Amino acid sequence: MTYCTKCGKKNDDDAEFCSKCGVRLDTKDKKNSNKKQLKKTGKIIEEKAEEFGKSIEKAGIRFESKFENSIKDFQKWYDNKFKVAGPLIWSFLGLIILRLIISLMDRSGDDIVVLGEISDFLYSYLLILFGLMLLNFYNSYLNRTYKKQYRFISPAISTISCVVTLWILSKILIIIDTNLEIPFLASIANFIDEYIFVIFIVILLLGYCFELIIKPFAKEVSKK
């Protein structure tokens, strides 16, 4: 309700003139005042929300930094404690986990045939998968321990690991396509099989390009 400043009569909010004395009411000024107040309130809320967002972002960065430092400290302790045996231990742990996954998939094979066939495939290539784990864990260990000396070998080892993983993936895609009839997956698998050597060369070149050109350049930029 709007009160008349002359006679005090109550009028509707949208009334322009007083219903009793006919004096023009200041509804427009009131509306403008309300708009300004709403705009001011909205601005305050926006500023508070922005401050809250920045505080959350800073907290996230601090947590991420602490988490990364904790991982690095653990990795450093682990490398010093177990040395060359460290990657072997991780590989055996990975093998145990993979064996459990294969067992679970095998048990589900009676209900879901494709899982049973994938589990049979993984079990038949278990030694290759274990070798792949060894390759990755020792590659990571040597890259950390002998960074300068190993930097010329690391891209080649990473490429071999990546290509073998892609080859295994292509075989799994073929199994899925055979059971579920998804031609798109078969096309991907056939592409990998047909161009596996080209994929190897491309990944190898990208790996050495990153290690010898992009990485040193990024370090120089960060120092400046």
C-alpha positions in Angstrom: 0.0 0.0 0.0 1.0 3.6 -0.7 0.1 6.4 1.7 -0.7 9.9 0.5 1.8 12.4 1.8 -0.9 15.1 2.1 -3.9 13.4 3.6 -2.5 10.1 4.7 -5.0 8.0 2.8 -4.1 4.4 1.9 -3.9 3.8 -1.8 -3.0 0.8 -4.1 0.7 0.3 -4.9 0.0 1.1 -8.6 -2.1 4.1 -8.0 -0.8 7.4 -9.4 -3.2 9.8 -7.6 -4.7 9.8 -4.2 -8.3 8.4 -4.2 -9.3 11.0 -1.5 -7.5 14.3 -2.2 -6.3 13.7 -5.8 -2.7 14.6 -5.1 -0.1 12.8 -7.3 1.5 10.0 -5.4 5.3 9.3 -5.5 4.9 5.7 -6.7 7.4 6.1 -9.5 10.0 7.3 -7.1 9.2 4.4 -4.8 9.5 1.9 -7.7 12.8 3.4 -8.7 14.0 3.2 -5.1 12.9 -0.4 -4.9 14.7 -1.2 -8.2 17.9 0.5 -6.9 17.6 -1.5 -3.7 17.1 -4.7 -5.5 20.1 -3.9 -7.8 22.2 -3.1 -4.8 21.2 -6.3 -3.0 21.9 -8.3 -6.2 25.3 -6.8 -6.5 26.1 -7.6 -2.9 25.0 -11.2 -3.4 27.0 -11.5 -6.5 30.1 -10.1 -4.8 29.7 -12.5 -1.9 29.2 -15.5 -4.3 32.3 -14.5 -6.1 34.3 -14.2 -2.9 32.9 -17.7 -1.8 33.9 -19.1 -5.2 37.4 -17.8 -4.9 37.8 -19.1 -1.4 36.6 -22.6 -2.6 39.1 -22.4 -5.5 42.0 -21.5 -3.2 41.0 -24.3 -0.8 40.9 -26.7 -3.8 44.4 -25.6 -4.9 45.8 -26.0 -1.4 44.3 -29.5 -1.1 45.6 -30.5 -4.5 49.0 -29.2 -3.6 49.1 -31.0 -0.3 47.8 -34.2 -2.0 50.5 -34.1 -4.7 53.2 -33.4 -2.1 51.9 -36.4 0.0 52.1 -38.6 -3.1 55.6 -37.4 -3.9 56.7 -37.9 -0.3 55.3 -41.4 -0.2 56.8 -42.2 -3.6 60.2 -40.9 -2.4 60.0 -43.0 0.7 58.9 -46.1 -1.2 61.7 -45.8 -3.7 64.3 -45.3 -1.0 62.9 -48.2 1.0 62.4 -50.9 -1.7 64.7 -49.5 -4.5 64.7 -51.8 -7.6 62.3 -54.2 -6.0 59.6 -51.6 -5.6 58.2 -51.8 -9.2 58.2 -55.6 -8.9 56.0 -55.4 -5.8 53.6 -53.0 -7.5 53.4 -55.4 -10.4 52.6 -58.4 -8.3 49.9 -56.3 -6.5 48.5 -55.4 -9.9 48.5 -59.0 -11.0 46.6 -60.0 -7.9 44.0 -57.3 -8.5 43.7 -58.3 -12.1 43.3 -62.0 -11.2 40.5 -61.1 -8.8 38.7 -59.1 -11.6 39.1 -62.0 -14.0 37.6 -64.4 -11.4 34.6 -62.1 -10.9 34.1 -61.8 -14.6 34.4 -65.5 -15.0 31.7 -66.1 -12.3 29.4 -63.7 -14.2 30.1 -65.5 -17.5 27.1 -67.9 -17.0 24.7 -64.9 -17.1 26.6 -62.6 -19.3 28.5 -64.6 -21.9 30.7 -61.7 -23.2 32.2 -61.3 -19.7 33.1 -65.0 -19.6 34.8 -64.7 -23.0 36.7 -61.6 -22.0 37.9 -63.2 -18.7 39.1 -66.3 -20.7 41.0 -63.9 -23.1 42.6 -62.0 -20.2 43.5 -65.2 -18.4 45.2 -66.6 -21.5 47.3 -63.4 -21.8 47.9 -63.0 -18.1 51.7 -63.2 -18.5 51.7 -60.5 -21.2 49.6 -58.3 -18.9 52.0 -58.9 -16.1 54.9 -58.1 -18.3 53.1 -54.9 -19.3 52.8 -53.9 -15.6 56.5 -54.6 -15.1 57.3 -52.5 -18.1 55.2 -49.5 -16.9 56.3 -49.6 -13.3 60.0 -49.9 -14.0 59.7 -47.3 -16.7 58.2 -44.9 -14.1 60.8 -45.8 -11.5 63.7 -45.3 -13.8 62.3 -42.1 -15.1 62.1 -40.8 -11.5 65.5 -42.1 -10.4 67.6 -41.6 -13.5 65.7 -38.7 -15.1 68.6 -37.2 -17.2 70.1 -40.5 -18.3 66.8 -42.2 -19.0 64.9 -39.4 -20.8 66.1 -40.7 -24.2 64.8 -44.3 -23.5 61.5 -43.4 -21.7 59.5 -42.4 -24.8 60.4 -45.7 -26.6 59.3 -47.8 -23.6 56.1 -45.8 -23.2 55.3 -46.2 -26.9 55.8 -50.0 -26.7 53.5 -50.1 -23.6 50.9 -48.0 -25.3 50.8 -50.0 -28.5 50.6 -53.4 -26.7 47.7 -52.0 -24.6 45.9 -50.9 -27.8 46.4 -54.3 -29.3 44.9 -56.0 -26.3 42.0 -53.5 -26.3 41.4 -54.3 -30.0 41.0 -58.0 -29.2 38.5 -57.2 -26.4 36.5 -55.0 -28.8 36.3 -57.9 -31.3 35.0 -60.2 -28.5 32.4 -57.6 -27.5 31.3 -57.1 -31.2 31.0 -60.9 -31.7 28.6 -61.2 -28.8 26.7 -57.9 -28.9 27.0 -57.1 -32.7 28.3 -53.6 -32.4 30.0 -52.9 -35.9 31.5 -49.6 -34.7 33.7 -51.5 -32.1 34.8 -53.9 -34.8 35.8 -51.0 -37.1 38.0 -49.5 -34.3 39.6 -52.9 -33.7 40.3 -53.5 -37.4 41.7 -50.0 -37.7 44.1 -50.7 -34.8 45.2 -54.0 -36.2 45.7 -52.6 -39.7 47.6 -49.5 -38.7 49.4 -50.7 -35.6 52.8 -49.9 -37.1 51.8 -46.4 -38.1 50.3 -45.8 -34.6 53.6 -47.0 -33.1 55.6 -44.5 -35.2 53.2 -41.6 -34.5 53.2 -42.2 -30.7 57.0 -42.6 -30.7 57.5 -39.3 -32.6 55.1 -37.5 -30.3 56.8 -38.9 -27.2 60.3 -37.8 -28.3 58.9 -34.4 -29.5 57.3 -33.9 -26.0 60.4 -35.1 -24.1 63.1 -33.2 -26.2 61.3 -30.1 -27.3 58.0 -29.2 -25.5 59.1 -30.2 -22.0 62.4 -28.2 -22.0 60.6 -25.2 -23.6 57.8 -25.4 -20.9 60.5 -25.4 -18.2 62.2 -22.3 -19.6 58.9 -20.5 -19.8 58.0 -21.4 -16.2 61.4 -20.1 -15.0 60.9 -16.7 -16.8 
